């Protein structure tokens, strides 16, 4: 018999730190996505408009779903390099691409489940890019509570968690909800440099540094470029200040260890790489989900934010100054970012 305890045990064997079971229905928080989109807080993420109805109801993601197996994986690998680097990449993007890693592990879990029972059942794996609101479902799976920064917090591990799961037609006993343990703390709201956390558990993506550096296409306004600061890709500020992350559990899993210098990138050196070698910096990581021109735009923005005259001078030589080596630097948004950086000299 396929029991929740057996599923959780095998999930741990596959590298997941947490695993819980949520019901596929009875999660009213899922429908709040419609209100969020109606307020325009999703910005240019039109795919959220297209998928909102599915995200609001797991049974639309998998017709007939009765249970959701949710996993959480700790990706925290240690303290930041000292001294602080001139640019930062969000921790989740420093190792291997979590979309691929988690999907492979979830498919292995699902294959084991199918081999463990005689009767057929339907199931569908989801990892971030799929149309499931993982944080809400994870909370209903008893893996933690949604913090005021809108991320899932687990009392034992903190919030450095990658979520994924399997929706299934199997009837599995759900886990118990965990109560909110944020209390009166507002450190994440206070620390957000752009005021993107407009209220508890209410993030206006249009102001979020992660949105500006990853999701927003085209040129950044002067205000947005200033807000993005030294962030090449994503932002961890609200998690870094969270008291539940004061003594985070460190993962030794090799897939999350920083590689390619992504824990301490040198924006000027990266800018002077030709496009093919700049691709080496992002290869195999979640950074590949941003177009090359967008990465160039972000690098120019970081260089301008640092105000280093030598680095700003390097903007004159994209791709090391080799003709046709850095076509991405010709994109209008990149040229705008370079012009902004020059004005900061």
ChimeraX attribute file (.defattr): number of C-alpha atoms within 10 A of each C-alpha:
attribute: neighborCount
match mode: 1-to-1
recipient: residues
	/A:1	7
	/A:2	13
	/A:3	12
	/A:4	17
	/A:5	13
	/A:6	11
	/A:7	19
	/A:8	21
	/A:9	14
	/A:10	17
	/A:11	25
	/A:12	15
	/A:13	12
	/A:14	15
	/A:15	16
	/A:16	22
	/A:17	18
	/A:18	22
	/A:19	26
	/A:20	27
	/A:21	29
	/A:22	27
	/A:23	22
	/A:24	23
	/A:25	15
	/A:26	11
	/A:27	16
	/A:28	10
	/A:29	11
	/A:30	22
	/A:31	15
	/A:32	13
	/A:33	19
	/A:34	16
	/A:35	10
	/A:36	15
	/A:37	17
	/A:38	11
	/A:39	11
	/A:40	14
	/A:41	18
	/A:42	21
	/A:43	17
	/A:44	15
	/A:45	17
	/A:46	11
	/A:47	10
	/A:48	17
	/A:49	15
	/A:50	11
	/A:51	14
	/A:52	20
	/A:53	17
	/A:54	19
	/A:55	23
	/A:56	21
	/A:57	21
	/A:58	27
	/A:59	18
	/A:60	14
	/A:61	19
	/A:62	19
	/A:63	14
	/A:64	17
	/A:65	23
	/A:66	19
	/A:67	24
	/A:68	29
	/A:69	26
	/A:70	30
	/A:71	28
	/A:72	28
	/A:73	22
	/A:74	24
	/A:75	26
	/A:76	22
	/A:77	21
	/A:78	13
	/A:79	8
	/A:80	12
	/A:81	9
	/A:82	7
	/A:83	7
	/A:84	9
	/A:85	14
	/A:86	18
	/A:87	23
	/A:88	24
	/A:89	20
	/A:90	18
	/A:91	22
	/A:92	25
	/A:93	24
	/A:94	29
	/A:95	25
	/A:96	21
	/A:97	20
	/A:98	24
	/A:99	17
	/A:100	14
	/A:101	13
	/A:102	25
	/A:103	18
	/A:104	14
	/A:105	18
	/A:106	26
	/A:107	16
	/A:108	15
	/A:109	22
	/A:110	20
	/A:111	11
	/A:112	14
	/A:113	17
	/A:114	16
	/A:115	12
	/A:116	11
	/A:117	11
	/A:118	9
	/A:119	8
	/A:120	10
	/A:121	13
	/A:122	13
	/A:123	19
	/A:124	17
	/A:125	22
	/A:126	23
	/A:127	22
	/A:128	17
	/A:129	9
	/A:130	15
	/A:131	21
	/A:132	25
	/A:133	23
	/A:134	24
	/A:135	24
	/A:136	20
	/A:137	27
	/A:138	29
	/A:139	26
	/A:140	25
	/A:141	25
	/A:142	21
	/A:143	27
	/A:144	28
	/A:145	25
	/A:146	23
	/A:147	21
	/A:148	24
	/A:149	23
	/A:150	18
	/A:151	20
	/A:152	24
	/A:153	28
	/A:154	23
	/A:155	14
	/A:156	13
	/A:157	21
	/A:158	22
	/A:159	26
	/A:160	26
	/A:161	20
	/A:162	21
	/A:163	25
	/A:164	30
	/A:165	29
	/A:166	22
	/A:167	27
	/A:168	25
	/A:169	19
	/A:170	17
	/A:171	13
	/A:172	17
	/A:173	15
	/A:174	18
	/A:175	17
	/A:176	14
	/A:177	15
	/A:178	16
	/A:179	11
	/A:180	13
	/A:181	15
	/A:182	15
	/A:183	8
	/A:184	6
	/A:185	12
	/A:186	15
	/A:187	16
	/A:188	22
	/A:189	21
	/A:190	13
	/A:191	16
	/A:192	21
	/A:193	17
	/A:194	19
	/A:195	15
	/A:196	18
	/A:197	23
	/A:198	15
	/A:199	14
	/A:200	14
	/A:201	14
	/A:202	14
	/A:203	20
	/A:204	21
	/A:205	22
	/A:206	20
	/A:207	22
	/A:208	22
	/A:209	27
	/A:210	19
	/A:211	21
	/A:212	24
	/A:213	25
	/A:214	18
	/A:215	21
	/A:216	18
	/A:217	16
	/A:218	15
	/A:219	19
	/A:220	22
	/A:221	12
	/A:222	14
	/A:223	9
	/A:224	18
	/A:225	25
	/A:226	17
	/A:227	19
	/A:228	27
	/A:229	19
	/A:230	24
	/A:231	24
	/A:232	30
	/A:233	27
	/A:234	22
	/A:235	23
	/A:236	17
	/A:237	14
	/A:238	19
	/A:239	22
	/A:240	16
	/A:241	17
	/A:242	21
	/A:243	14
	/A:244	20
	/A:245	19
	/A:246	11
	/A:247	10
	/A:248	18
	/A:249	16
	/A:250	14
	/A:251	16
	/A:252	13
	/A:253	14
	/A:254	12
	/A:255	16
	/A:256	22
	/A:257	20
	/A:258	18
	/A:259	18
	/A:260	14
	/A:261	11
	/A:262	22
	/A:263	20
	/A:264	20
	/A:265	18
	/A:266	18
	/A:267	24
	/A:268	23
	/A:269	15
	/A:270	20
	/A:271	27
	/A:272	21
	/A:273	21
	/A:274	22
	/A:275	22
	/A:276	12
	/A:277	15
	/A:278	19
	/A:279	16
	/A:280	11
	/A:281	20
	/A:282	23
	/A:283	15
	/A:284	17
	/A:285	23
	/A:286	19
	/A:287	26
	/A:288	15
	/A:289	11
	/A:290	16
	/A:291	13
	/A:292	21
	/A:293	22
	/A:294	24
	/A:295	25
	/A:296	28
	/A:297	28
	/A:298	31
	/A:299	30
	/A:300	31
	/A:301	34
	/A:302	28
	/A:303	33
	/A:304	27
	/A:305	23
	/A:306	18
	/A:307	16
	/A:308	16
	/A:309	14
	/A:310	11
	/A:311	21
	/A:312	24
	/A:313	14
	/A:314	20
	/A:315	24
	/A:316	14
	/A:317	18
	/A:318	25
	/A:319	25
	/A:320	17
	/A:321	15
	/A:322	12
	/A:323	11
	/A:324	13
	/A:325	17
	/A:326	24
	/A:327	14
	/A:328	22
	/A:329	27
	/A:330	14
	/A:331	16
	/A:332	14
	/A:333	20
	/A:334	24
	/A:335	19
	/A:336	20
	/A:337	27
	/A:338	24
	/A:339	15
	/A:340	21
	/A:341	28
	/A:342	19
	/A:343	11
	/A:344	15
	/A:345	16
